Amino acid sequence: MRKIIRSSLLLAALIASPALPQVAMDPVNPTCPLEPNWTANTEMTITPLEIDGTKVLLAEGAVDTGLPERMKKALLENPDASEIWLRSPGGDARAGNETGRIIRKEGRGMITRVPKGWTCFSACNFVFMGGQIRIIEQGGNFMVHMFTMTGDRNAIDYSVEMGTDSTVGLISEVEQESAQLAAEDSFFLVRMGVSIKLLTDIMYKQKAVATQDSLDRSTRRCLTIDEALYYSVANTPG
C-alpha cells in the first residue's frame, strides 16, 4: 500500500506543475476554484501510465454514455492497474453510476483518487465512489451540486409556448425522472459505503439554477477533506 501511494504522489508531481500558485476561488461558489482543472475532453479518455512499477489509469474528461464500456475494457486490459485518477466536469448521471459499479466489480480493490489541483464534478462523483479505497488529496476538489432534469432550455420554452397541457406534461416527466434518479443515487451510495446524508445534508441543499435576485447564487459546493471523510466519500486520508 505504501508503495502504491508513494508512486501515485510521484505521478501527481509529474502531471501537475512543480509548484501550484495560490488558487483563485470562485466568488459565486466560494468553496470551489474559479477555474476548475477538469479538462475540455468531451469524452472521458482512459490512459494507462506506469511509473516506479505502479500502473495508474488517468481518467480525464466528460462522463459520456460510452464510458462504462470503455472503463470495463480498460480494467480488463490492465489487470495490474492499482489506481484511477479522476478529473472531469461531469456529464451523464446514469453513466457515472454505472461506471462506478463497474469499477467496484472489476477493479479488485481499486483505489480512486482526486489528485491535488484536479476537480471531479457531478457525475464524476459517482465514478469516484466506485473505488474500494477512495482518496481526495489536499488541494483536490470533489465538487457537488443539485442535479437537475431541466437542462434543455429549448424544450422548456417550447412547452410553455404550446400551452398549459404541454407544460404540465413536461413538469410531470421532470418530476418523475428526478425522483427516479434520486432513488438510484441513494441506492448507489448505500452500495458503495457512502453516507446517504451526503445527499440530504449537502447535495440537495445546493441551488439547481442560480438566480440574479438572490444574494446567494452558489450552485456548486466543494467538500473539505474533513467533510469527505465524515460522509465516507473518501475513506483514506490523502
C-alpha positions as CSV (number, residue, x, y, z in Angstrom):
1,M,0.0,0.0,0.0
2,R,2.8,2.4,0.9
3,K,4.4,1.8,-2.5
4,I,1.1,2.5,-4.3
5,I,0.5,5.8,-2.5
6,R,4.2,6.9,-2.8
7,S,4.2,6.1,-6.6
8,S,0.9,8.0,-7.0
9,L,2.2,11.1,-5.3
10,L,5.2,11.0,-7.7
11,L,2.9,10.7,-10.6
12,A,0.9,13.7,-9.5
13,A,4.1,15.7,-9.3
14,L,4.9,14.8,-12.9
15,I,1.4,15.7,-14.1
16,A,0.9,18.9,-12.2
17,S,3.1,22.0,-12.3
18,P,6.1,21.8,-9.8
19,A,4.6,24.5,-7.6
20,L,1.0,25.3,-7.8
21,P,0.2,29.0,-7.3
22,Q,-2.4,30.3,-4.9
23,V,-5.8,29.1,-6.3
24,A,-8.3,31.9,-7.1
25,M,-11.7,31.0,-5.6
26,D,-15.0,31.5,-7.3
27,P,-16.8,34.5,-5.8
28,V,-20.2,32.9,-6.8
29,N,-19.2,29.4,-5.5
30,P,-16.7,30.4,-2.8
31,T,-15.8,26.9,-1.7
32,C,-14.6,26.0,-5.2
33,P,-11.8,27.2,-7.5
34,L,-12.7,29.9,-10.1
35,E,-11.1,27.8,-12.9
36,P,-11.6,24.1,-12.1
37,N,-9.0,21.8,-13.6
38,W,-11.3,19.2,-15.2
39,T,-10.1,19.2,-18.9
40,A,-12.0,20.1,-22.0
41,N,-12.3,16.5,-23.3
42,T,-15.9,15.9,-24.5
43,E,-15.5,12.2,-23.8
44,M,-13.5,10.8,-20.9
45,T,-10.2,9.3,-22.0
46,I,-8.6,6.5,-20.0
47,T,-4.8,6.4,-20.3
48,P,-2.7,3.7,-18.6
49,L,0.5,5.1,-17.2
50,E,3.2,3.2,-15.4
51,I,5.7,4.7,-13.0
52,D,8.0,3.2,-10.5
53,G,6.5,-0.2,-11.1
54,T,2.9,1.0,-10.4
55,K,0.2,1.3,-13.1
56,V,-2.3,4.1,-12.9
57,L,-5.3,4.8,-15.2
58,L,-5.8,8.5,-15.9
59,A,-9.5,9.2,-16.4
60,E,-10.0,12.7,-17.8
61,G,-12.9,14.4,-19.5
62,A,-16.7,14.4,-19.5
63,V,-18.7,11.3,-18.4
64,D,-20.4,10.1,-21.6
65,T,-22.7,7.3,-22.3
66,G,-19.9,5.1,-23.7
67,L,-17.7,5.4,-20.6
68,P,-19.0,2.3,-18.7
69,E,-17.9,0.0,-21.6
70,R,-14.6,1.8,-22.0
71,M,-13.8,1.6,-18.3
72,K,-14.7,-2.1,-18.2
73,K,-12.4,-2.6,-21.2
74,A,-9.6,-0.6,-19.6
75,L,-9.8,-2.6,-16.4
76,L,-9.8,-5.9,-18.2
77,E,-6.9,-4.9,-20.4
78,N,-4.9,-3.5,-17.4
79,P,-5.4,-6.0,-14.6
80,D,-2.2,-4.7,-12.9
81,A,-3.6,-1.2,-12.6
82,S,-4.0,-0.2,-9.0
83,E,-5.4,3.3,-9.1
84,I,-7.7,5.5,-11.2
85,W,-7.1,9.3,-11.2
86,L,-10.0,11.4,-12.0
87,R,-10.7,14.9,-13.3
88,S,-14.0,15.6,-15.0
89,P,-16.7,18.3,-15.5
90,G,-19.3,15.6,-15.0
91,G,-21.8,14.5,-17.7
92,D,-24.3,11.7,-17.9
93,A,-25.6,10.8,-14.4
94,R,-26.5,7.2,-15.1
95,A,-23.3,6.6,-17.0
96,G,-21.5,7.8,-13.9
97,N,-23.4,5.4,-11.6
98,E,-22.8,2.5,-14.0
99,T,-19.1,3.3,-14.3
100,G,-18.8,3.4,-10.5
101,R,-20.4,-0.1,-10.3
102,I,-18.1,-1.5,-12.9
103,I,-15.0,-0.1,-11.0
104,R,-16.3,-1.8,-7.8
105,K,-17.0,-5.1,-9.6
106,E,-14.0,-5.3,-11.9
107,G,-11.4,-3.2,-10.1
108,R,-10.4,-5.8,-7.5
109,G,-9.8,-3.3,-4.6
110,M,-9.1,-0.4,-6.9
111,I,-8.0,3.0,-5.5
112,T,-9.8,6.1,-6.9
113,R,-8.1,9.4,-6.3
114,V,-8.7,13.1,-7.0
115,P,-5.1,14.5,-7.1
116,K,-4.0,17.9,-5.9
117,G,-5.2,20.6,-8.3
118,W,-7.7,18.3,-10.1
119,T,-11.5,18.6,-9.9
120,C,-14.1,15.8,-10.0
121,F,-17.6,17.3,-10.5
122,S,-21.2,16.0,-10.8
123,A,-21.4,12.6,-12.5
124,C,-17.7,12.1,-11.9
125,N,-18.5,12.0,-8.1
126,F,-20.2,8.6,-8.7
127,V,-17.4,7.3,-10.8
128,F,-15.0,8.1,-7.9
129,M,-17.3,6.4,-5.4
130,G,-16.7,3.1,-7.2
131,G,-13.3,2.8,-5.7
132,Q,-12.8,0.4,-2.8
133,I,-10.2,2.8,-1.4
134,R,-11.0,6.5,-2.1
135,I,-8.6,9.4,-1.7
136,I,-9.0,13.1,-2.1
137,E,-5.7,14.9,-1.8
138,Q,-5.3,18.2,-0.1
139,G,-5.9,20.7,-3.0
140,G,-8.1,18.2,-4.9
141,N,-11.7,19.3,-5.5
142,F,-14.6,17.0,-5.0
143,M,-17.3,19.3,-6.4
144,V,-21.0,18.5,-5.9
145,H,-24.3,20.1,-7.0
146,M,-28.0,19.6,-7.0
147,F,-28.8,17.6,-10.2
148,T,-31.5,19.0,-12.4
149,M,-33.5,17.4,-15.2
150,T,-34.4,20.8,-16.8
151,G,-31.2,21.4,-18.6
152,D,-32.9,21.6,-22.1
153,R,-34.0,25.2,-22.1
154,N,-35.4,24.9,-25.6
155,A,-37.7,22.1,-24.6
156,I,-39.0,24.1,-21.6
157,D,-39.6,27.3,-23.8
158,Y,-41.3,25.2,-26.4
159,S,-43.6,23.5,-23.9
160,V,-44.6,26.9,-22.5
161,E,-45.5,28.2,-26.0
162,M,-47.6,25.1,-26.6
163,G,-49.8,25.9,-23.6
164,T,-50.7,24.6,-20.2
165,D,-51.3,20.9,-21.1
166,S,-47.8,20.6,-22.7
167,T,-46.1,22.4,-19.8
168,V,-47.9,20.3,-17.2
169,G,-46.8,17.2,-19.1
170,L,-43.2,18.3,-19.1
171,I,-43.3,19.1,-15.4
172,S,-44.7,15.6,-14.7
173,E,-41.9,14.0,-16.7
174,V,-39.3,16.0,-15.0
175,E,-40.6,15.2,-11.5
176,Q,-40.9,11.5,-12.3
177,E,-37.4,11.3,-13.8
178,S,-35.9,13.4,-10.9
179,A,-37.5,11.1,-8.3
180,Q,-36.2,8.0,-10.1
181,L,-32.6,9.4,-10.4
182,A,-32.7,10.4,-6.7
183,A,-33.7,6.9,-5.8
184,E,-30.9,5.4,-7.9
185,D,-28.3,7.8,-6.4
186,S,-29.4,6.8,-2.9
187,F,-29.2,3.1,-3.6
188,F,-25.8,3.6,-5.3
189,L,-24.4,5.5,-2.2
190,V,-25.5,2.7,0.1
191,R,-23.9,0.0,-2.1
192,M,-20.6,2.0,-2.2
193,G,-20.5,2.5,1.5
194,V,-21.0,6.3,1.3
195,S,-23.3,8.0,3.8
196,I,-26.7,8.9,2.3
197,K,-26.6,12.0,4.4
198,L,-24.3,13.4,1.7
199,L,-27.4,13.8,-0.4
200,T,-29.6,15.4,2.2
201,D,-27.0,17.5,4.0
202,I,-25.1,18.9,1.1
203,M,-26.1,17.9,-2.5
204,Y,-29.8,18.5,-2.3
205,K,-29.3,21.8,-0.4
206,Q,-27.5,23.4,-3.4
207,K,-29.5,25.5,-5.8
208,A,-30.2,23.8,-9.1
209,V,-30.2,27.1,-11.0
210,A,-28.7,30.5,-10.0
211,T,-31.0,33.5,-9.9
212,Q,-29.9,37.1,-10.2
213,D,-32.3,38.3,-7.5
214,S,-30.7,36.1,-4.8
215,L,-27.9,37.1,-2.5
216,D,-26.6,33.5,-2.6
217,R,-26.2,32.4,-6.2
218,S,-24.0,29.4,-5.5
219,T,-24.9,26.2,-7.3
220,R,-21.7,24.3,-6.5
221,R,-20.1,23.0,-3.3
222,C,-16.6,21.6,-2.9
223,L,-16.2,19.3,0.1
224,T,-13.5,19.9,2.6
225,I,-11.3,16.9,3.4
226,D,-13.0,16.6,6.8
227,E,-16.4,16.5,5.2
228,A,-15.3,14.0,2.6
229,L,-14.1,11.7,5.4
230,Y,-17.2,12.3,7.6
231,Y,-19.6,11.3,4.8
232,S,-17.3,8.4,3.8
233,V,-16.9,9.9,0.3
234,A,-13.1,9.5,1.0
235,N,-12.2,6.6,3.3
236,T,-8.5,7.1,3.4
237,P,-6.7,10.4,4.2
238,G,-5.0,12.0,1.3
